[in-house]
Structure formats: structure tokens, C-alpha cells
């Protein structure tokens, strides 16, 4: 297990099980450093519409295995805990309440 930092300085757990889940997708195998960077320095953070205790952290990357894409790192926040649920590459961020940068 690794403990990462998000853009607000909060500790975020990345368990071995979640990392293995993320790396099941071939395009994500070499994206662990990018995942850490996305949490620490996102370009955009959106509150999840499906789970309001989860945030979608986005950062744009050029030249991934599947082209230029947004990396989305999904973090669940609980009272005394925060952990990565999943991460994936996508063409565009989801719509929702923008948490950062604040409008």
C-alpha cells in the first residue's frame, strides 16, 4: 500500500488491490507516476454524480498508449479516510460540480 497526497494535502491510500485493479487495463500499466501527479496537481476536480463522497481528479496527458487523454483518478473521501477507487483514461471529463479550480 502507498499513501499519496491530493491537491489539498490530504493523505490518500492506494492499496495493492486497487493498483492491481487499475493495471488490469493495459493502457494503465505504466501510469502509476501519472496517477500520483494527477492527485497532487490535477487540472480539474469534479464531484462524482454517482457518489457525492467521491471526487474525480483529472489531468491531461499527451502521448499515452491510447493517444492524448485525460487521466481520471477517483478518490473516495470518508470522515477519517481517503482512498483511490479506480483510475482510467478518458476523452473528456464528466459533467458535474467543479470543486477545483474553484469558479
C-alpha positions in Angstrom: 0.0 0.0 0.0 1.1 3.5 -0.8 0.0 6.8 0.8 -0.3 9.6 -1.7 -1.2 13.3 -1.3 -4.0 15.1 -3.0 -4.1 18.7 -4.2 -5.4 19.7 -0.7 -2.5 18.0 1.1 -4.8 15.2 2.3 -3.4 11.6 2.6 -4.9 9.2 0.1 -4.4 5.4 0.3 -3.6 3.4 -2.8 -3.9 -0.2 -1.9 -2.2 -3.0 -3.7 -5.6 -4.5 -4.6 -6.8 -1.2 -6.2 -3.5 -0.7 -8.0 -3.7 -4.3 -9.4 -7.3 -3.5 -10.5 -6.2 -0.3 -12.3 -3.3 -2.2 -14.0 -5.7 -4.8 -15.4 -6.2 -2.3 -18.2 -3.1 -2.5 -20.5 -3.1 1.3 -21.1 -2.8 1.9 -17.4 0.2 -0.4 -16.7 2.9 2.4 -16.8 0.7 5.2 -15.5 1.4 4.9 -11.7 3.5 8.1 -11.6 0.9 9.9 -13.6 -1.8 8.8 -11.2 0.2 10.3 -8.3 0.8 13.5 -10.3 -3.0 13.7 -11.1 -3.9 13.6 -7.4 -1.3 16.1 -6.4 -1.6 18.5 -9.3 -4.9 18.0 -11.1 -6.1 20.3 -13.9 -9.7 19.8 -12.8 -11.6 18.2 -9.9 -15.3 17.2 -10.2 -17.6 15.8 -7.6 -18.9 12.4 -8.6 -22.6 12.5 -9.6 -22.9 8.8 -8.7 -21.3 9.1 -5.2 -21.1 12.6 -3.7 -18.3 11.4 -1.3 -16.1 10.7 -4.3 -14.1 13.2 -6.4 -12.9 12.8 -10.0 -9.4 14.2 -10.3 -8.4 14.9 -13.9 -5.1 15.7 -15.6 -4.5 15.8 -19.3 -1.6 13.7 -20.8 -0.2 13.7 -24.2 1.0 10.5 -25.9 -0.4 7.8 -23.7 -0.7 4.3 -25.2 -4.1 5.3 -26.5 -3.3 8.8 -27.5 -3.9 12.2 -25.9 -6.3 11.6 -23.0 -7.5 12.8 -19.6 -6.4 10.6 -16.7 -9.2 10.4 -14.1 -8.3 9.3 -10.6 -11.4 8.6 -8.5 -10.9 9.1 -4.8 -13.5 8.3 -2.1 -13.4 10.5 1.0 -14.8 9.3 4.3 -14.6 11.0 7.7 -11.1 9.8 8.6 -10.0 8.1 5.4 -9.5 8.7 1.7 -8.6 6.1 -0.9 -8.3 5.6 -4.6 -11.2 3.6 -6.0 -10.0 3.4 -9.6 -8.3 5.3 -12.4 -8.8 5.4 -16.1 -8.1 7.3 -19.3 -10.9 9.1 -21.0 -11.6 11.5 -23.8 -13.3 14.2 -21.7 -14.1 14.9 -18.1 -17.6 14.2 -16.8 -20.0 17.0 -16.1 -20.7 17.9 -12.5 -19.9 20.2 -9.7 -16.5 21.6 -10.2 -14.5 21.6 -6.9 -11.2 22.8 -8.2 -10.1 25.1 -9.5 -12.9 27.0 -7.9 -15.1 29.1 -10.2 
